[in-house]
Amino acid sequence: PQEEVKKTDIHFFAPNGRGSFNWRMRFCFDCTTLRNPRLIFQAYDHDVIGTHDNIGEYTLSLTKMCRKIQKGATEVNNPIMTPWNPMATKWLPMNHPSNKDEPNGKLLVGMTMLTEERAERSPVGEAREEPNQDPKLPPPERLKLDFRHPFDSLSTVLGPGRVKQLKYAILCVCCCFFVGMFVLLTSQQLFVGALGR
């Protein structure tokens, strides 16, 4: 069977686990020769060390879309484009392979299947490359690290709960340092005062 693997970029420091990509993928295949054509979407937690953890996956059958193309349609959207959904997008539940009953998250996708002739009349770029159209994909909104605001940057990396704990730890260390310095200086003055008598 024909298999083509494509990947998005990596969304580092995704707040609350919400990644943002705005990424277009183009696949060229012949509807008449493929049996059970499908797209498998997989989401991973990117680990710097070790293997990436599979968050979830979803298998989307393309059989119905292929049938419409074979019957003469030049463009098929999944889901169908409506005034209430002009971008023709839908949420797919992402289930972990070991637990198919409970979704670990959701993936928002929009998909259009075109004939080769129709695709050549309206070319689009891969990812966000030019020509970036149908639809135009803006760069995703992502958090950026700003070292002029170290606690905000740490909050992005560690999460707000850990930064709060870190602030309390720094406050405790400072308090212990000042109390220790006070005790040390006071005991030295008492010692000097006792020697002076």
C-alpha positions in Angstrom: 0.0 0.0 0.0 1.0 3.6 -0.7 2.1 5.4 2.5 3.2 9.0 2.8 4.2 10.5 6.2 4.2 14.3 6.8 4.9 16.3 9.9 4.0 19.8 11.2 6.5 22.0 13.1 6.7 21.7 16.9 4.7 24.0 19.2 7.0 24.4 22.2 5.5 25.5 25.6 1.9 25.1 24.5 -0.2 26.7 27.2 -2.8 24.2 28.8 -1.8 21.7 26.1 -3.3 23.7 23.3 -1.0 23.6 20.3 -1.4 25.9 17.3 -0.1 25.0 13.9 -2.0 26.4 10.8 -0.2 23.8 8.6 -1.2 22.7 5.2 -0.4 19.2 3.9 -0.8 18.2 0.3 -1.2 14.5 -0.7 -1.3 13.3 -4.3 -2.9 9.9 -5.0 -5.0 8.1 -7.5 -8.6 7.4 -6.1 -9.1 4.6 -8.6 -6.2 2.5 -7.5 -6.3 2.8 -3.7 -8.3 0.4 -1.6 -9.6 1.9 1.7 -7.9 5.3 1.3 -7.4 7.0 4.7 -5.6 9.7 6.6 -4.1 8.9 10.0 -3.6 11.9 12.2 -1.2 11.5 15.2 -0.3 13.9 17.9 2.9 13.6 20.0 4.3 15.2 23.1 7.8 16.2 21.9 10.5 15.1 24.4 14.0 16.6 24.1 15.4 13.4 25.6 14.0 10.0 24.8 11.1 9.0 22.6 8.1 11.2 21.9 4.9 10.2 23.7 1.8 9.5 21.6 -1.0 11.7 22.8 -3.6 10.3 20.4 -4.6 9.5 16.9 -7.6 9.5 14.6 -8.1 7.6 11.3 -10.3 9.3 8.8 -11.6 7.3 5.8 -11.4 9.0 2.4 -13.6 6.4 0.6 -16.8 8.6 0.4 -14.8 11.6 -0.9 -13.0 9.4 -3.5 -16.4 8.1 -4.7 -17.7 11.7 -5.2 -14.5 12.5 -7.2 -15.0 9.3 -9.3 -18.6 10.3 -10.0 -17.4 13.6 -11.6 -17.0 16.1 -8.7 -14.0 18.3 -9.1 -13.9 19.5 -5.5 -15.1 17.7 -2.3 -14.9 19.3 1.2 -15.0 17.3 4.5 -17.0 18.5 6.3 -19.3 20.2 3.8 -18.7 24.0 3.6 -21.8 25.9 5.0 -22.5 29.5 6.0 -22.2 28.4 9.6 -18.8 26.7 8.9 -17.3 28.7 6.0 -13.8 27.2 6.5 -15.2 23.6 6.4 -13.5 22.5 9.6 -14.3 19.9 12.2 -12.9 18.6 15.5 -11.6 15.1 15.5 -11.2 13.2 18.8 -7.7 12.0 19.4 -7.6 8.7 21.2 -4.5 7.0 22.6 -3.9 3.6 20.9 -4.1 1.8 24.2 -7.4 3.5 25.2 -9.7 4.0 22.2 -12.8 4.8 24.4 -11.7 8.1 25.9 -10.2 11.0 23.8 -7.0 12.6 25.0 -7.7 15.7 23.0 -9.1 17.1 19.8 -7.7 18.2 16.5 -9.3 20.9 14.3 -8.9 20.0 10.6 -10.3 21.1 7.3 -9.9 19.1 4.2 -10.6 19.5 0.5 -10.1 16.8 -2.2 -9.5 18.1 -5.7 -9.1 16.5 -9.1 -5.6 17.0 -10.5 -6.8 19.5 -13.1 -8.6 21.5 -10.5 -5.6 21.5 -8.2 -3.3 22.8 -11.0 -5.7 25.7 -11.6 -5.5 26.7 -7.9 -2.1 25.8 -6.6 -1.3 26.0 -2.9 1.9 25.8 -0.9 2.9 23.2 1.6 2.7 24.3 5.3 2.4 28.1 5.1 4.6 28.5 1.9 3.5 30.5 -1.1 1.1 30.4 -2.7 -0.6 30.6 0.7 -4.3 30.7 -0.3 -7.6 28.7 -0.1 -7.5 29.5 2.8 -4.6 31.8 3.7 -2.8 30.3 6.8 -1.4 33.0 9.1 1.5 32.1 11.4 0.1 30.6 14.6 -0.1 32.5 17.8 2.5 31.1 20.1 4.1 32.3 23.4 7.6 33.7 23.1 10.2 33.9 25.8 11.2 37.4 26.9 14.2 37.5 29.2 13.4 41.1 30.2 10.5 39.5 32.1 12.1 36.4 33.6 9.1 35.3 35.8 6.8 35.5 32.7 9.2 33.5 30.7 9.6 30.9 33.5 5.8 30.7 33.7 5.7 29.9 30.0 8.3 27.1 30.4 7.4 25.7 33.9 3.8 26.6 34.2 2.3 29.2 36.6 2.0 26.8 39.5 5.7 25.9 39.5 6.7 29.6 39.2 4.5 30.4 42.2 6.3 27.6 44.2 9.7 29.0 42.9 8.8 32.5 44.1 7.9 31.2 47.5 11.2 29.2 47.7 13.2 32.3 46.7 11.3 34.4 49.3 12.0 31.7 52.0 15.7 31.6 51.1 15.9 35.5 51.2 14.2 35.5 54.6 16.5 32.8 56.0 19.5 34.7 54.7 18.4 38.0 56.3 17.5 36.3 59.6 20.9 34.5 59.6 22.7 37.7 58.9 20.8 39.5 61.6 21.6 36.7 64.1 25.2 36.7 63.1 25.7 40.5 63.3 23.8 40.7 66.6 25.8 37.9 68.2 29.1 39.6 67.0 28.0 42.9 68.6 27.1 41.1 71.9 30.5 39.3 71.8 32.3 42.6 71.2 30.2 44.3 73.9 31.1 41.5 76.4 34.8 41.9 75.6 34.6 45.7 76.0 33.4 45.3 79.6 
